[in-house]
Each structure stands twice: as C-alpha cells, then as structure tokens.
C-alpha cells in the first residue's frame, strides 16, 4: 500500500514539475517573440524648403564659385 502511495505521489509531483516547466518555456517564448517583433525604422522627415541651400543662377554664371580642383 505504501508503495502505491509513493508511486502516485511521484507521478503527481512529476506532472506538476512538467506543467511548471512548460509554463516557464511558454513565458520565455512569449518574451522572445515580443522582443523580436518586426520593428520598422523611423522615416526621416523631409527637410523644409527654407533650409535647403542653393546657388543663385546669376552667381553661377558670373563665375563667383571657386574653380574645381583638377
């Protein structure tokens, strides 16, 4: 009779251990999935037109720019 109780106790203890182990593995998998979700890179905003630098057409025609290095 005592042998049966020991075997039943061991089976219940093993089942509880396996259940807890499965829960732990699922929690780790959920954490890994959340950490490696697809993350899209932020899109750089377009620069406003007021900050763009351009050379006036008449200055370029007058040759006011430095000569290019040869």
N, C-alpha and C positions, 0 to 999 in steps of 0.2 A: 504494500500500500504506500509506503513512504517513497519507494522508487517511482511510482506513478506521479506522486505529487511533485517530486523533483523534476521529472521529465516535463510535466505540464508547466511548471514554473519556468523551466529553461526555455520552453517553446514560447511562452508569453513574453518573457524577457527578450528573447531573440526577435520576436515580431515587433516589439516596441523599439528596440535598437534599430532595426531595419527601417521602420517608419520614420524615426527621427533622422536617420541618415539620408533618406530620400527627400525629406523636407529641407534639410540643410543643402543638399545638392541643388534642389529646385530654386532655393533662395539665392544661391551663388550664381546659377544660370540666369535668373531674372536680373540680378545686379550686373552681370556681364553684358546682357542684352541691352540694358538701359545705358550702360557706359559706352557701348559701341554703336549706338543708334546713328543712322546717317545724319551727319551734320553738314549743312551746306555752308560754304564760305560766304561771308557777307559781301555784298556787291558794293564796290567803291562808288560813292556818289560822283556824279559828273561835276567838273569844276564850273563855277559860274562864268559867264562870258566876260565879266568885268575883270577877272584876274588873269585872263589869257593875254600874253604879251605878243604883239605883232609889230612888224616894221612897216611904217608908212610907205606907200608906193613911191612917193616923190623922193624920200631919203634913199631908197634903194637905187633909184635911177640916177641920183646925183653922185653916187659912189662914196657916200659918207661911211660906209661899212669898212671894216679892216679887211685888207686883202687876204685871201685864203692862203694857207701855208702850202708850199709846193713840195 
